[in-house]
Amino acid sequence: MAKRKVSRKYSKKGIIESQLAKERKLPAQKPREKFNFRTFIKKLPGKIGKFFRDVVHELKKVTWPSRKALFTYTVVVLVTIIIFGVLLGVYDYIFLFLVKLLARI
């Protein structure tokens, strides 16, 4: 005797899927408030001023290096750049030589 086909709605898999779909539904969101451009413009200068006051406040917390330390850091960076530049130039020359050598073959 052939099996009767059960509607997906009533099969175990279908019931589980419908339960999961109900659980996944997000709660209704509150309607968005209308953007008031006039109050935004009125508050804008105060917000800009607060931003710059906060920037100055944060810059006062920074520990700035001394002149000698700054000079040392600058020299280290420049020497590192020169070393990597020379190293990259040497690799470039070697690869160019190898490509020319392979091109002759």
C-alpha positions in Angstrom: 0.0 0.0 0.0 1.3 3.5 -0.9 2.1 6.1 1.7 -0.3 9.0 2.0 1.3 12.3 1.3 1.0 14.5 4.4 0.8 18.2 3.9 4.0 20.0 4.8 1.9 22.2 7.1 1.2 19.2 9.3 4.4 17.3 9.1 6.9 17.4 12.0 9.4 19.4 10.0 6.7 21.9 8.9 5.5 22.4 12.5 9.0 23.0 13.7 9.7 25.5 10.9 6.5 27.4 11.6 7.4 27.6 15.3 10.9 28.9 14.5 9.5 31.4 12.1 7.2 32.8 14.9 10.2 33.0 17.3 12.3 34.9 14.7 9.7 37.7 14.2 11.0 41.0 15.5 8.9 43.0 17.8 7.1 46.0 16.3 9.3 49.1 16.2 8.2 52.5 17.4 7.4 55.0 14.7 10.3 57.3 13.9 10.1 60.8 15.2 10.0 63.6 12.6 13.3 65.3 12.2 13.1 68.9 13.4 15.6 70.9 11.3 15.1 74.2 13.3 16.1 72.7 16.6 19.1 71.0 14.9 20.3 74.4 13.6 19.8 76.0 17.0 21.8 73.3 18.8 24.6 73.1 16.1 26.9 75.9 17.4 26.8 74.5 20.9 27.6 71.0 19.6 30.6 72.3 17.6 31.9 74.2 20.6 31.6 71.2 22.8 33.5 69.1 20.2 36.4 71.5 20.3 36.4 71.8 24.1 36.5 68.0 24.2 39.4 67.9 21.7 41.4 70.4 23.8 40.6 68.4 27.0 41.9 65.1 25.4 45.0 66.8 24.0 45.9 67.9 27.6 45.9 64.3 28.6 48.5 63.3 26.0 52.1 62.8 27.1 54.1 64.5 24.5 57.7 63.3 23.8 60.7 65.5 24.6 62.6 67.2 21.9 65.4 64.6 22.2 63.0 61.7 22.0 61.2 63.2 19.0 64.6 63.6 17.2 65.5 60.0 18.0 62.1 58.7 16.7 62.5 60.7 13.5 66.0 59.3 12.9 64.8 55.8 13.5 61.9 56.2 11.0 64.1 57.7 8.3 66.8 55.0 8.7 64.1 52.3 8.5 62.6 53.9 5.3 66.1 54.0 3.7 66.9 50.4 4.6 63.6 49.1 3.2 63.9 51.3 0.1 67.4 49.9 -0.6 66.2 46.3 0.1 63.2 46.7 -2.2 65.5 48.2 -4.9 67.8 45.2 -4.7 64.9 42.7 -4.9 63.5 44.6 -7.9 66.9 44.6 -9.7 67.3 40.8 -9.0 63.8 40.0 -10.4 64.3 42.3 -13.4 67.6 40.5 -14.1 65.8 37.1 -13.8 63.0 38.1 -16.1 65.4 39.4 -18.7 67.4 36.2 -18.4 64.2 34.1 -18.9 63.1 36.3 -21.9 66.3 35.5 -23.7 65.7 31.7 -23.5 
